[in-house]
Amino acid sequence: MQIVLYEPEIPPNTGNVARLCAATGVTLNLIEPLGFKLEDRYLKRAGLDYWPNVRLNVWPDWRTFAETSGAGGAGGRLVFTSAKASEKSAAVHHFAFEPDDFLVFGPETRGLPQDILALSPYRVRIPMLEGRVRSINLSTSAGIVLYAALARANLMETWT
């Protein structure tokens, strides 16, 4: 299981996701351009002193990521998340996650572009009460989706 942040914009969100990855042993993939520098103090602060425990890959663009990481091919499925609920999106608690899935999250202000979404039929959404908010914060969403995925793929059985 891996997390992919496509063109993340807000340093503390990415720092929180990095901390989540450190806690779960999940690789974090960042697809450039980033809305910040990796040396950003807010990014580092959100990740605290857990950065040495983060398996981090930074990719210059989507094409390089897709060609090199194995995502979407033999290396694992691309599972896209979207606040834009549709008939193509399964509720996260009903989706049949697999251990090698790449969980892909889009930029905070605009989400994943249609050309990226067209690359995989696998999509999940986090159910929310209608009419209250447009979306849930990126780092919160990553935590919800990752833990649901790990549980559904039976990858937490030995955790304390």
Backbone bond lengths (Angstrom), bond angles and torsions (degrees), N, CA, C in turn:
res aa  C-N    CA-C-N  psi(-1)  N-CA   C-N-CA  omega(-1)  CA-C   N-CA-C  phi
1 M - - - 1.453 - - 1.531 108.16 -
2 Q 1.321 115.91 136.93 1.458 121.50 178.25 1.521 109.57 -140.37
3 I 1.325 115.66 152.23 1.465 121.46 174.13 1.522 108.01 -105.88
4 V 1.330 114.93 138.92 1.452 122.02 177.44 1.522 107.80 -124.28
5 L 1.331 116.70 122.85 1.460 121.25 173.69 1.526 106.81 -107.00
6 Y 1.324 114.99 112.35 1.458 121.72 -179.90 1.527 108.96 -86.79
7 E 1.326 115.54 114.72 1.464 123.29 177.69 1.536 113.33 47.98
8 P 1.346 117.86 53.71 1.465 119.63 179.56 1.529 110.77 -62.67
9 E 1.331 115.53 148.73 1.459 120.70 -172.80 1.527 114.79 -113.11
10 I 1.312 117.93 -27.67 1.464 121.47 -169.83 1.532 109.80 -113.10
11 P 1.344 117.06 114.80 1.470 120.62 -174.63 1.535 115.06 -54.17
12 P 1.340 120.29 -47.32 1.470 117.57 -178.37 1.531 113.64 -62.25
13 N 1.333 118.00 -31.98 1.465 119.58 176.45 1.518 110.82 -63.20
14 T 1.318 116.18 -46.68 1.461 119.87 179.61 1.524 110.57 -65.23
15 G 1.317 117.75 -39.08 1.465 120.95 176.42 1.517 111.92 -61.14
16 N 1.330 116.74 -41.06 1.472 120.14 177.69 1.521 111.35 -66.11
17 V 1.331 117.40 -39.29 1.464 120.54 177.76 1.532 109.92 -66.53
18 A 1.316 117.33 -37.72 1.471 120.52 176.79 1.529 110.00 -60.77
19 R 1.312 116.77 -43.28 1.466 121.09 178.32 1.530 110.34 -62.31
20 L 1.331 117.27 -41.12 1.460 122.54 175.69 1.530 109.99 -59.21
21 C 1.321 116.77 -43.83 1.465 120.60 179.45 1.531 111.47 -65.27
22 A 1.325 116.90 -38.35 1.463 119.97 176.79 1.528 110.54 -62.26
23 A 1.323 116.99 -39.95 1.468 121.79 -177.81 1.524 112.84 -70.21
24 T 1.326 116.84 -25.17 1.462 120.49 -174.49 1.528 113.75 -111.21
25 G 1.329 117.53 -7.83 1.455 120.53 -178.20 1.519 113.27 74.77
26 V 1.319 116.54 18.10 1.460 122.35 -178.17 1.527 109.38 -91.34
27 T 1.315 117.34 136.96 1.462 122.29 177.94 1.523 109.99 -70.79
28 L 1.341 115.65 139.99 1.461 122.49 176.32 1.523 108.40 -108.63
29 N 1.322 115.86 124.39 1.460 122.97 176.25 1.517 108.48 -110.34
30 L 1.333 117.31 126.04 1.459 122.46 176.55 1.525 108.09 -111.06
31 I 1.328 115.93 126.05 1.458 121.49 179.11 1.522 108.44 -101.50
32 E 1.332 116.72 120.49 1.464 121.84 179.49 1.529 110.43 -76.56
33 P 1.347 116.73 158.72 1.453 126.76 5.83 1.528 112.06 -77.83
34 L 1.327 114.70 144.32 1.457 121.69 175.98 1.526 108.16 -93.48
35 G 1.317 116.38 151.97 1.463 120.88 178.48 1.520 112.30 -83.76
36 F 1.322 117.26 17.41 1.467 123.30 -175.32 1.514 108.01 -164.84
37 K 1.301 116.01 172.03 1.466 121.75 174.20 1.529 108.22 -96.87
38 L 1.295 117.08 148.17 1.466 120.55 179.88 1.520 112.24 -63.52
39 E 1.310 116.96 -17.61 1.461 120.85 177.76 1.536 111.52 -86.36
40 D 1.315 118.02 -0.86 1.467 122.58 -176.98 1.524 110.93 -53.27
41 R 1.319 116.78 131.74 1.471 120.42 -176.63 1.528 112.13 -67.21
42 Y 1.331 117.84 -30.00 1.464 119.85 179.13 1.529 111.18 -72.72
43 L 1.314 115.62 -34.74 1.460 120.66 174.76 1.518 109.67 -64.25
44 K 1.324 116.23 -49.42 1.463 120.94 -179.46 1.524 111.51 -63.46
45 R 1.331 115.98 -39.88 1.466 119.76 -178.46 1.527 110.82 -64.71
46 A 1.324 117.25 -43.09 1.467 120.35 -179.79 1.524 111.38 -64.53
47 G 1.338 117.06 -33.24 1.463 120.66 178.80 1.513 113.39 -84.27
48 L 1.345 115.13 -6.20 1.464 122.08 -178.64 1.527 110.85 50.85
49 D 1.316 115.49 -143.02 1.467 119.33 -177.91 1.531 112.07 -94.34
50 Y 1.338 116.41 22.62 1.459 121.17 -178.22 1.522 113.40 -91.73
51 W 1.329 117.77 -3.86 1.462 120.54 -176.57 1.531 113.41 -55.06
52 P 1.339 120.36 -36.74 1.472 118.47 178.14 1.535 113.07 -63.04
53 N 1.327 117.78 -18.59 1.462 121.61 -179.27 1.525 113.04 -95.13
54 V 1.332 117.33 4.67 1.462 121.40 -178.37 1.524 109.07 -96.98
55 R 1.328 115.64 124.39 1.473 120.38 170.78 1.519 105.78 -83.35
56 L 1.324 116.20 106.02 1.455 122.20 -171.60 1.520 111.74 -116.66
57 N 1.326 115.39 130.05 1.459 122.27 171.46 1.517 107.35 -120.55
58 V 1.320 116.87 131.49 1.460 121.87 175.47 1.518 107.26 -115.35
59 W 1.324 115.99 125.15 1.460 122.32 -175.46 1.530 109.16 -113.33
60 P 1.339 118.32 139.49 1.461 120.41 -177.31 1.532 114.33 -69.12
61 D 1.343 116.68 -21.95 1.467 120.37 180.00 1.529 108.63 -168.49
62 W 1.331 115.39 171.03 1.464 120.70 -177.90 1.526 111.37 -62.27
63 R 1.315 116.72 -42.34 1.466 120.88 -176.66 1.527 111.09 -58.78
64 T 1.315 117.36 -46.69 1.463 121.17 179.36 1.523 110.68 -62.88
65 F 1.333 116.34 -43.17 1.467 120.81 176.95 1.527 110.68 -57.63
66 A 1.333 116.70 -50.88 1.463 121.22 -176.25 1.526 111.83 -63.90
67 E 1.322 117.27 -39.69 1.463 121.34 -177.72 1.522 112.97 -74.71
68 T 1.327 117.61 -28.50 1.457 121.53 -172.31 1.521 114.21 -101.66
69 S 1.321 117.67 -34.23 1.467 121.01 -171.90 1.525 114.45 -81.72
70 G 1.314 117.40 -19.59 1.463 120.49 -174.94 1.514 112.90 86.68
71 A 1.314 117.44 -1.45 1.468 121.47 -179.59 1.519 110.13 -64.04
72 G 1.319 114.37 135.88 1.454 119.90 178.50 1.521 113.03 84.70
73 G 1.313 116.77 -5.41 1.467 121.31 178.60 1.509 109.99 -123.69
74 A 1.312 115.37 -134.11 1.461 120.70 -178.85 1.527 112.01 -67.57
75 G 1.338 117.31 -20.16 1.463 120.99 -177.50 1.509 114.65 -78.77
76 G 1.306 118.78 -17.91 1.458 121.70 179.62 1.516 112.02 147.22
77 R 1.322 115.26 158.51 1.465 121.29 -178.37 1.522 111.16 -76.68
78 L 1.309 115.90 148.92 1.455 122.10 169.27 1.521 107.16 -88.01
79 V 1.325 116.47 119.80 1.466 121.30 177.07 1.516 106.24 -114.80
80 F 1.330 115.46 111.75 1.457 121.24 -176.54 1.517 111.22 -90.85
81 T 1.308 115.42 144.70 1.454 121.47 174.45 1.517 107.79 -109.32
82 S 1.316 115.57 146.73 1.453 118.77 -179.89 1.515 110.66 -153.86
83 A 1.318 115.51 136.21 1.464 120.67 174.24 1.521 110.07 -75.45
84 K 1.304 115.95 -15.98 1.464 121.72 179.78 1.532 108.54 -84.39
85 A 1.309 116.49 88.57 1.463 120.83 -177.80 1.530 109.57 -62.03
86 S 1.307 114.57 139.37 1.456 119.55 177.13 1.515 108.82 -150.17
87 E 1.313 114.59 174.07 1.461 119.34 178.50 1.524 111.12 -66.19
88 K 1.344 117.62 -15.68 1.456 121.03 179.01 1.529 112.36 -85.47
89 S 1.325 118.36 -11.75 1.463 121.56 -175.75 1.519 110.55 -99.86
90 A 1.319 115.93 130.91 1.460 121.29 175.70 1.521 108.69 -93.45
91 A 1.313 116.97 144.23 1.462 120.06 172.88 1.527 107.68 -60.66
92 V 1.319 116.43 136.65 1.466 122.11 -172.38 1.534 111.99 -54.61
93 H 1.308 118.47 -34.27 1.467 120.50 -177.42 1.532 112.82 -80.15
94 H 1.341 117.97 -5.52 1.463 121.74 177.12 1.527 113.20 -107.97
95 F 1.321 117.31 -9.78 1.463 121.12 -174.66 1.531 110.70 -77.13
96 A 1.321 116.54 139.81 1.471 122.14 179.18 1.536 109.41 -89.29
97 F 1.325 115.71 84.91 1.466 120.97 179.06 1.520 110.17 -69.85
98 E 1.334 115.14 153.52 1.452 122.16 176.60 1.527 109.18 -121.40
99 P 1.321 118.63 153.40 1.470 121.85 -174.70 1.526 115.38 -56.75
100 D 1.337 118.59 -28.75 1.465 121.07 -176.67 1.530 114.00 -97.79
101 D 1.321 117.51 12.86 1.467 120.57 -178.49 1.529 112.48 -64.63
102 F 1.320 114.96 145.97 1.457 123.64 170.69 1.525 106.25 -104.12
103 L 1.318 117.61 115.26 1.466 122.65 -178.75 1.518 107.57 -91.35
104 V 1.327 117.11 113.40 1.458 122.49 -170.22 1.527 110.43 -107.35
105 F 1.343 114.77 126.59 1.463 122.65 179.84 1.518 109.06 -119.65
106 G 1.323 116.71 139.64 1.458 121.41 -178.40 1.519 112.80 -91.02
107 P 1.340 115.67 177.16 1.464 121.12 179.68 1.531 110.68 -62.41
108 E 1.320 115.31 148.43 1.456 121.86 -174.02 1.532 113.78 -58.22
109 T 1.319 118.21 -38.80 1.467 119.69 -172.73 1.523 114.79 -91.75
110 R 1.337 117.44 -15.27 1.459 117.37 -175.11 1.526 115.10 -136.27
111 G 1.315 118.54 -10.60 1.455 120.40 -179.28 1.515 112.96 71.15
112 L 1.309 115.28 -175.54 1.466 120.94 -178.39 1.527 110.59 -74.82
113 P 1.336 116.75 137.68 1.459 119.49 177.95 1.533 111.28 -71.75
114 Q 1.308 116.36 156.57 1.460 121.94 -177.18 1.527 112.76 -60.02
115 D 1.336 118.55 -36.03 1.464 119.39 -179.14 1.527 111.81 -66.34
116 I 1.323 117.29 -30.52 1.468 120.75 175.60 1.529 109.21 -76.17
117 L 1.326 117.45 -45.47 1.467 120.86 179.37 1.531 111.94 -58.10
118 A 1.323 116.80 -30.01 1.462 120.77 -178.49 1.533 112.78 -70.94
119 L 1.323 117.57 -9.76 1.465 121.28 -175.31 1.526 114.25 -80.08
120 S 1.325 117.54 -12.54 1.463 119.66 -177.59 1.526 110.32 -151.28
121 P 1.322 116.68 142.72 1.467 119.38 177.05 1.533 113.02 -83.36
122 Y 1.327 117.21 -5.39 1.462 120.99 -174.48 1.526 110.50 -89.48
123 R 1.340 115.47 114.60 1.468 121.10 -178.76 1.519 109.77 -139.64
124 V 1.330 113.94 141.07 1.464 119.40 176.22 1.523 109.84 -128.85
125 R 1.304 114.83 156.80 1.457 121.30 176.20 1.524 108.23 -137.54
126 I 1.304 115.06 155.20 1.459 121.81 175.51 1.524 106.92 -96.28
127 P 1.324 118.40 118.08 1.466 119.54 -179.67 1.532 111.12 -63.69
128 M 1.323 115.42 139.85 1.466 121.88 178.75 1.526 108.52 -139.45
129 L 1.309 115.87 156.78 1.453 119.65 173.56 1.526 108.90 -64.30
130 E 1.304 116.43 136.00 1.461 121.57 -175.35 1.528 112.50 -67.09
131 G 1.332 115.10 138.21 1.453 121.47 172.40 1.517 116.56 79.88
132 R 1.304 118.66 6.09 1.469 120.07 -177.16 1.525 112.69 -94.34
133 V 1.335 116.65 -51.32 1.463 122.05 179.12 1.528 108.42 -141.23
134 R 1.340 116.41 157.74 1.472 120.88 177.78 1.517 111.85 -76.94
135 S 1.338 114.99 -36.66 1.462 118.67 -175.35 1.525 109.10 -161.29
136 I 1.328 114.73 170.90 1.459 122.75 176.92 1.527 106.87 -105.16
137 N 1.322 116.54 146.75 1.465 122.47 179.43 1.524 111.15 -47.71
138 L 1.329 115.94 143.20 1.460 122.10 -176.94 1.528 112.88 -54.40
139 S 1.320 118.16 -49.16 1.466 118.64 -176.34 1.523 111.56 -69.24
140 T 1.313 117.30 -33.35 1.467 120.36 175.13 1.523 109.94 -66.80
141 S 1.326 116.29 -44.20 1.468 120.83 178.34 1.524 111.35 -60.34
142 A 1.329 116.11 -43.79 1.467 119.76 179.33 1.525 110.77 -59.91
143 G 1.328 117.25 -41.17 1.459 120.82 178.49 1.522 112.42 -64.51
144 I 1.323 116.00 -44.31 1.472 120.47 179.67 1.524 109.89 -61.92
145 V 1.321 116.31 -50.82 1.464 120.58 -176.09 1.529 111.09 -67.02
146 L 1.331 117.39 -43.66 1.457 119.36 -178.71 1.524 111.81 -62.23
147 Y 1.310 118.23 -48.43 1.462 119.27 -178.51 1.521 111.74 -66.60
148 A 1.324 117.98 -36.07 1.470 120.07 174.53 1.528 109.72 -62.99
149 A 1.335 116.44 -43.04 1.467 120.93 -179.35 1.524 111.18 -64.48
150 L 1.319 116.79 -46.05 1.466 120.07 179.44 1.525 111.44 -61.68
151 A 1.317 116.79 -40.56 1.470 120.76 179.26 1.526 110.95 -67.61
152 R 1.330 116.60 -46.70 1.471 120.60 -177.83 1.535 111.54 -66.62
153 A 1.322 117.38 -29.25 1.470 121.15 178.88 1.531 111.67 -90.98
154 N 1.327 117.01 6.85 1.472 122.85 179.59 1.527 112.63 56.01
155 L 1.320 116.88 43.92 1.450 120.69 -179.12 1.529 113.61 -103.02
156 M 1.333 117.66 6.94 1.475 119.45 -178.44 1.521 112.03 -116.38
157 E 1.286 118.48 11.03 1.466 121.85 -174.15 1.515 113.95 -59.28
158 T 1.315 118.08 -31.18 1.462 120.47 -177.14 1.518 113.61 -99.02
159 W 1.320 118.02 3.09 1.456 122.00 -178.26 1.515 111.06 -75.95
160 T 1.332 114.79 152.23 1.467 119.29 176.60 1.510 110.24 -100.05
